[in-house]
Amino acid sequence: MKMSVGANIKKRRFELNMSQQDLADAMGYKTRSTIAKIESGENDVTQKRLTKFAEVLDTTVEALMGITTPPATLTTTYTTITSDKRNKTVAIILAGGKSIRNHKNIPNQFIDINGKPVIVYCLEAYQRHPAIDDLYVVCLKGWENIVTAYAEQFGITKLRGLIPAAASGILSVENGLDYVKDKYGDDDIIIFQESTRPMVNVEMISKLLQACYENSKANICQSMKDYVQFSYKAGKAEYINREDVVDLQSPEAYRFDVIKSVFDDAKQQHHALTESCCAMLMFNLGYDINFIEGSVNNIKIIRDEDIAVFGALLKQK
């Protein structure tokens, strides 16, 4: 059974024959109570603090997180993979967010659920899919070595490189596209996947790709299930037909020439990239969107209740 960060800190402290007060002093805490709460699991540890703990305890962040396999050196050089398919398919996992609305002081994509980080569930789905040739991760600064270690530990052999995250989701998408666009042809397919949607699976990816092959673009969405929707304008409620409303999800897939044209048009129009995803950007620029029905289980990990729901869904598998 995988030990928690707090338990690993306690174990390492014992190995160094340090008291809780010794560790508190070294970390700059006023009392040992903070250390006690961390070791018991009552308090979480931020990534920045975890790095400090690793320095003080003469170990690595990976060791404190329970990653037993040492990080491999990850080459960012593009590697050609032999494929029977005419076109290649690359997936970019977007893991640059800093949201900690889960109250755990750890970005949502790196939360451990049932012994596995959220991002790994996404990586494994694309690793398993036979149509996916290459994987890249747009990574939050400071977590690069940890993502590399995850890839080594969980057998993610399709990972080709890590890409710096930007200040927002759509800017991170642009970073990812700029990083890989010269490595692939216009007819190849690129998928953008939020790392905080761990219920993505082979079937969903196949459905997305088939739609993209047929229409050069595809966006997973979920039809609204509620009976009545209202929009409030100038203090007046207006009814909206639920059949006219969709919940945008992830992943989304595009032929390279299509998505490159979208971002080229945005630059030519001096469009401020403020959207949260490619579908919204395309809509604002006047492009057609190809919606594909997703799954009600394709949840996004944002808050504590999402973690509980995902844990329950895992038990149903």
C-alpha positions as CSV (number, residue, x, y, z in Angstrom):
1,M,0.0,0.0,0.0
2,K,1.3,3.4,-1.0
3,M,2.3,5.6,1.9
4,S,1.1,9.2,2.1
5,V,3.4,12.2,1.9
6,G,3.1,12.8,5.6
7,A,4.0,9.2,6.4
8,N,7.0,9.4,4.1
9,I,8.2,12.6,5.8
10,K,7.8,10.9,9.2
11,K,9.7,7.8,8.0
12,R,12.5,9.9,6.6
13,R,12.7,11.9,9.8
14,F,13.1,8.7,11.9
15,E,15.8,7.6,9.5
16,L,17.7,10.8,10.2
17,N,17.0,10.5,14.0
18,M,15.3,13.9,14.0
19,S,12.6,15.0,16.4
20,Q,9.5,16.8,15.2
21,Q,10.9,20.0,16.8
22,D,14.2,19.5,14.9
23,L,12.3,19.3,11.6
24,A,10.1,22.2,12.5
25,D,13.1,24.4,13.3
26,A,14.8,23.4,10.0
27,M,11.6,24.2,8.1
28,G,11.1,27.5,9.8
29,Y,7.9,26.5,11.7
30,K,7.4,28.1,15.2
31,T,6.2,24.8,16.8
32,R,6.3,21.1,16.1
33,S,2.5,21.0,15.9
34,T,2.6,21.8,12.2
35,I,4.9,18.9,11.6
36,A,2.6,16.6,13.6
37,K,-0.4,17.7,11.6
38,I,1.4,17.1,8.3
39,E,2.7,13.6,9.4
40,S,-0.8,12.6,10.6
41,G,-2.4,13.7,7.3
42,E,-4.4,16.5,8.9
43,N,-2.5,19.2,6.9
44,D,-1.4,18.9,3.2
45,V,1.9,20.1,1.8
46,T,2.2,22.4,-1.1
47,Q,4.6,21.6,-3.9
48,K,6.9,24.5,-2.9
49,R,7.0,23.3,0.7
50,L,7.5,19.7,-0.4
51,T,10.7,20.8,-2.2
52,K,11.9,22.4,1.0
53,F,11.1,19.2,3.0
54,A,13.1,17.2,0.4
55,E,16.1,19.5,0.9
56,V,15.9,19.5,4.7
57,L,15.5,15.7,4.8
58,D,18.2,15.1,2.2
59,T,16.0,13.2,-0.1
60,T,13.9,13.8,-3.3
61,V,10.4,15.1,-3.8
62,E,9.6,11.9,-5.7
63,A,10.7,9.8,-2.7
64,L,8.4,11.9,-0.4
65,M,5.5,11.4,-2.8
66,G,6.1,7.7,-2.8
67,I,7.4,7.4,-6.4
68,T,9.8,4.5,-6.0
69,T,11.2,4.5,-9.6
70,P,13.8,7.2,-10.1
71,P,13.1,9.8,-12.8
72,A,14.4,8.9,-16.2
73,T,15.9,11.5,-18.5
74,L,13.1,12.4,-20.8
75,T,14.2,13.4,-24.3
76,T,12.2,16.1,-26.0
77,T,13.5,15.0,-29.4
78,Y,10.8,13.8,-31.7
79,T,10.9,10.0,-32.2
80,T,9.3,8.4,-35.3
81,I,7.1,5.5,-34.5
82,T,6.3,2.9,-37.2
83,S,2.6,2.8,-37.8
84,D,0.3,1.1,-40.3
85,K,-1.9,4.2,-40.3
86,R,-1.4,6.8,-43.0
87,N,-1.6,9.6,-40.5
88,K,-0.3,10.1,-37.1
89,T,-2.2,11.0,-34.0
90,V,-0.7,13.0,-31.1
91,A,-2.3,13.8,-27.8
92,I,-1.4,16.8,-25.7
93,I,-2.3,16.5,-22.0
94,L,-3.0,19.9,-20.5
95,A,-1.6,19.9,-16.9
96,G,-0.6,23.5,-16.4
97,G,-3.4,24.5,-14.0
98,K,-2.8,25.6,-10.4
99,S,-6.3,25.3,-9.1
100,I,-6.4,24.0,-5.5
101,R,-10.2,24.3,-4.9
102,N,-10.0,20.8,-3.5
103,H,-8.5,22.3,-0.3
104,K,-5.5,19.9,-0.5
105,N,-2.9,22.5,-1.5
106,I,-2.0,20.3,-4.4
107,P,-3.0,21.1,-8.0
108,N,-6.0,18.9,-9.0
109,Q,-4.1,17.0,-11.7
110,F,-1.6,15.7,-9.2
111,I,-4.0,14.6,-6.4
112,D,-3.6,10.9,-5.5
113,I,-6.9,9.0,-5.8
114,N,-6.9,5.2,-5.1
115,G,-3.1,5.1,-5.2
116,K,-2.7,6.9,-8.6
117,P,-2.4,10.6,-9.5
118,V,-5.3,12.0,-11.5
119,I,-3.1,12.8,-14.5
120,V,-1.9,9.2,-14.8
121,Y,-5.5,8.0,-15.4
122,C,-5.5,10.2,-18.5
123,L,-2.0,9.2,-19.6
124,E,-2.9,5.5,-19.3
125,A,-6.0,5.9,-21.5
126,Y,-3.9,7.3,-24.3
127,Q,-1.1,4.9,-23.7
128,R,-3.5,2.0,-24.2
129,H,-5.2,3.4,-27.4
130,P,-3.6,1.8,-30.5
131,A,-4.3,4.9,-32.6
132,I,-2.2,7.3,-30.4
133,D,1.4,7.6,-31.6
134,D,2.8,10.2,-29.3
135,L,2.0,11.9,-26.0
136,Y,3.1,15.3,-24.7
137,V,2.3,17.0,-21.4
138,V,1.9,20.8,-21.0
139,C,3.3,20.8,-17.5
140,L,3.0,23.2,-14.5
141,K,6.4,24.7,-13.6
142,G,8.1,22.8,-10.8
143,W,6.3,19.5,-11.5
144,E,8.4,18.4,-14.6
145,N,10.5,15.8,-12.7
146,I,7.5,14.4,-11.0
147,V,5.6,13.9,-14.3
148,T,8.7,12.2,-15.8
149,A,8.8,9.9,-12.8
150,Y,5.1,9.1,-13.2
151,A,5.7,8.1,-16.8
152,E,8.6,5.8,-15.7
153,Q,6.6,4.3,-12.8
154,F,3.4,3.7,-14.7
155,G,4.9,2.6,-18.1
156,I,3.9,5.6,-20.2
157,T,6.2,4.8,-23.1
158,K,4.6,7.1,-25.6
159,L,5.6,10.3,-23.8
160,R,7.8,12.3,-26.0
161,G,8.3,15.6,-24.2
162,L,7.2,18.2,-21.6
163,I,6.0,21.6,-22.7
164,P,6.0,24.7,-20.5
165,A,2.5,25.8,-19.4
166,A,1.3,29.3,-20.0
167,A,-0.9,31.7,-17.9
168,S,-4.2,30.3,-19.1
169,G,-5.7,27.1,-20.6
170,I,-5.9,28.4,-24.2
171,L,-2.4,29.9,-24.1
172,S,-1.1,26.5,-22.9
173,V,-2.9,24.9,-25.9
174,E,-1.1,27.4,-28.1
175,N,2.2,26.5,-26.5
176,G,1.5,22.8,-27.1
177,L,0.5,23.4,-30.7
178,D,3.6,25.6,-31.4
179,Y,5.9,22.9,-29.9
180,V,4.6,20.1,-32.1
181,K,3.2,21.6,-35.3
182,D,6.5,21.3,-37.2
183,K,6.8,17.6,-36.3
184,Y,3.6,16.5,-38.0
185,G,1.8,16.9,-41.3
186,D,-1.3,18.9,-42.0
187,D,-3.4,15.7,-42.3
188,D,-2.3,14.3,-38.9
189,I,-4.5,14.6,-35.9
190,I,-3.9,16.5,-32.6
191,I,-6.0,15.9,-29.4
192,F,-6.1,18.2,-26.5
193,Q,-7.0,16.5,-23.2
194,E,-7.6,18.2,-19.8
195,S,-5.5,16.3,-17.2
196,T,-8.3,16.7,-14.7
197,R,-10.8,14.5,-16.6
198,P,-9.6,11.1,-15.5
199,M,-12.6,9.2,-16.8
200,V,-11.5,9.5,-20.4
201,N,-11.2,6.0,-21.9
202,V,-10.3,4.1,-25.1
203,E,-14.0,4.1,-26.3
204,M,-14.3,7.9,-25.9
205,I,-11.0,8.5,-27.7
206,S,-12.1,6.2,-30.6
207,K,-15.4,8.0,-30.9
208,L,-13.7,11.3,-31.0
209,L,-11.1,10.2,-33.6
210,Q,-13.8,8.8,-35.9
211,A,-15.7,12.0,-35.8
212,C,-12.5,14.0,-36.5
213,Y,-11.5,11.7,-39.4
214,E,-15.0,12.4,-41.0
215,N,-15.2,16.2,-40.2
216,S,-11.6,17.3,-39.5
217,K,-12.6,18.4,-36.0
218,A,-14.5,17.0,-33.0
219,N,-15.4,18.3,-29.5
220,I,-16.7,16.1,-26.7
221,C,-19.7,17.6,-25.0
222,Q,-22.6,16.5,-22.8
223,S,-26.3,17.4,-23.5
224,M,-28.1,19.2,-20.7
225,K,-30.3,16.9,-18.6
226,D,-32.2,19.5,-16.6
227,Y,-35.8,20.2,-17.5
228,V,-35.6,24.0,-17.5
229,Q,-32.8,26.5,-18.2
230,F,-33.1,30.2,-17.6
231,S,-31.0,33.1,-18.7
232,Y,-31.2,36.4,-16.8
233,K,-30.9,39.6,-18.9
234,A,-31.7,43.1,-17.4
235,G,-33.4,41.4,-14.5
236,K,-35.7,39.4,-16.7
237,A,-35.7,35.6,-17.0
238,E,-35.7,34.1,-20.4
239,Y,-36.3,30.4,-21.1
240,I,-33.7,28.4,-23.0
241,N,-34.5,25.1,-24.6
242,R,-32.2,22.5,-23.1
243,E,-31.7,21.0,-26.5
244,D,-29.9,24.2,-27.5
245,V,-27.4,24.0,-24.5
246,V,-24.4,21.7,-24.2
247,D,-21.7,21.3,-21.6
248,L,-18.3,21.5,-23.2
249,Q,-16.0,18.8,-22.1
250,S,-12.6,17.4,-23.1
251,P,-11.0,15.9,-25.1
252,E,-11.2,17.7,-28.4
253,A,-9.5,16.7,-31.7
254,Y,-8.5,18.5,-34.8
255,R,-6.6,18.0,-38.1
256,F,-3.4,19.9,-37.8
257,D,-4.2,22.3,-40.8
258,V,-7.5,23.2,-39.2
259,I,-6.3,24.1,-35.7
260,K,-3.3,25.9,-37.1
261,S,-5.6,28.0,-39.2
262,V,-7.7,28.9,-36.2
263,F,-4.7,30.3,-34.3
264,D,-3.3,32.0,-37.4
265,D,-6.7,33.8,-37.8
266,A,-6.7,34.7,-34.1
267,K,-3.3,36.4,-34.6
268,Q,-4.3,38.2,-37.8
269,Q,-7.5,39.5,-36.1
270,H,-5.5,40.5,-33.0
271,H,-7.9,38.4,-31.0
272,A,-7.2,38.3,-27.3
273,L,-6.9,34.6,-26.3
274,T,-9.2,34.6,-23.3
275,E,-11.2,31.5,-24.0
276,S,-10.9,28.3,-21.9
277,C,-10.7,25.9,-24.8
278,C,-10.4,25.6,-28.6
279,A,-14.1,25.1,-29.2
280,M,-14.9,28.5,-27.6
281,L,-12.1,30.1,-29.6
282,M,-13.4,28.7,-32.8
283,F,-17.0,29.9,-32.0
284,N,-15.7,33.4,-31.3
285,L,-13.8,33.4,-34.6
286,G,-16.9,32.2,-36.6
287,Y,-15.8,28.6,-37.2
288,D,-18.3,25.7,-37.2
289,I,-18.0,23.2,-34.2
290,N,-18.5,19.5,-34.5
291,F,-20.1,18.4,-31.2
292,I,-19.9,14.7,-30.2
293,E,-21.9,13.4,-27.3
294,G,-19.7,12.4,-24.4
295,S,-20.5,10.8,-21.1
296,V,-22.1,12.0,-17.9
297,N,-19.3,10.3,-16.1
298,N,-16.6,12.4,-17.8
299,I,-16.3,14.5,-14.7
300,K,-13.7,17.2,-14.1
301,I,-11.8,17.1,-10.8
302,I,-12.2,20.5,-9.2
303,R,-13.5,20.2,-5.7
304,D,-13.6,17.6,-2.9
305,E,-17.0,16.2,-4.0
306,D,-15.5,15.5,-7.5
307,I,-12.8,13.4,-5.8
308,A,-15.5,11.4,-4.0
309,V,-17.5,10.9,-7.2
310,F,-14.5,9.7,-9.1
311,G,-13.5,7.3,-6.4
312,A,-17.1,5.8,-6.5
313,L,-16.9,5.6,-10.3
314,L,-13.6,3.7,-10.1
315,K,-15.3,1.1,-7.8
316,Q,-17.9,0.5,-10.5
317,K,-15.3,-0.4,-13.2
